[in-house]
Amino acid sequence: MCKTTETFAPIAPADGWHRFMSEAETVEYLQKAEIGLLPKTADTLRPIIYRGLYSDGLQVVQVLGYIDEYTLVIALDGQPHCISAAYLLEMQTGRKKALEQLGLGDAACMRGVDCPTYCVIDVETPNHRNDRISSIGLALIVEGCITETRNYLVNPEVEFDEFNSQLTGLTTLDVQDSPTLPEVWAEISNMVTGSIVVAHNAPFDLTVLCKALAAYGIVCPPLDYFDTVRLARFALSGLPNHRLDTLCRYYNITLNHHQADSDSLACAQIFMRLQSWADAPATWDWTAKAQHSPSVHHTQRNQSVPIHTQPLVTGKTDLDGKRVCLSGEFVTGKKADVAVALEREGAIICPGVNKKLDYLIIGEMGSDAWSGGSAGGTKIKRAVELQNQGVPVKIIREHEIFALSETEV
């Protein structure tokens, strides 16, 4: 049953409706004879058009789930909305013309623009400073197909933190005979700079890349990029979060998380699915890349994502009444804004690390000061010392708290 809110406002479903948990489940259900929104031959989703009374105009919507065999739940302007399956099917009449109106198509590179080459990148780091690279994975997308993948272990010429080694499985011994970043960059620079870069939580990967190159006196050129976190938030607003592993489960993509080759390939597959489905808003412009450069990003990185748009990951870390200390700079927002968001969840913000602390949260952007061994590095070192003494302080990264990182780092 549906409950009507106000006139022309989305009709919110009552509790108990079934939410689709994967693309495969959605496809199978929409192919049912009584639904008929997808042909039996389809193996992936295609754009679903909405042009009813609850929207100002045409838009592409995501089917979130169903209430019964006659009623679907769609994401309409970011809100769950009840709709008759038969009524939604009627709206697909003239679908091809409607998609042309929206500037969308069923396949990548059929949007009235040239099909560019994309270089999908993922980097892993050896320690909390996030200014060196221990592995880098790349996948090249040419004319809508993944044509090449590469993976490099990189000798960062710095120490590994235990946290990072546990995350990636890499230690100093694993990379001691590997090439350094300048050697790897000589091989991949044309591939990266000659393409539009794609990454999951792109500001993190590109900031790390620029900092790591700067450590060797190499200037990172401005790079046009797409961030699949942001794109997925638009296209798949009904998902609980948009972390890389969540999207892989939704699309049934194999992932060995925090392995650069697997992460970059998975990101490429997600990017292609998002393009081919075209389940992005009509305002999404595939030619409107963001641009990353060391100077611009350094001054604007904390302004790029408003704090209120980043929900906390629910059910994962209970912060109510917990003592929390922040270290480094955050993708989510300015440190003060992050503190406010955490306080709303009941956290007690502490300036330093001591035996009473519950969590030390490390910002994904790291800190330029860490290279000098000050503030950020000291907090982490102290937290590790306390852990070795048996004190149950936990060191966690920003993406484990905020759905942004969904992030997927």
Disulfide bonds with the S-S distance in Angstrom:
Cys2-Cys82 2.45
Cys109-Cys115 1.92
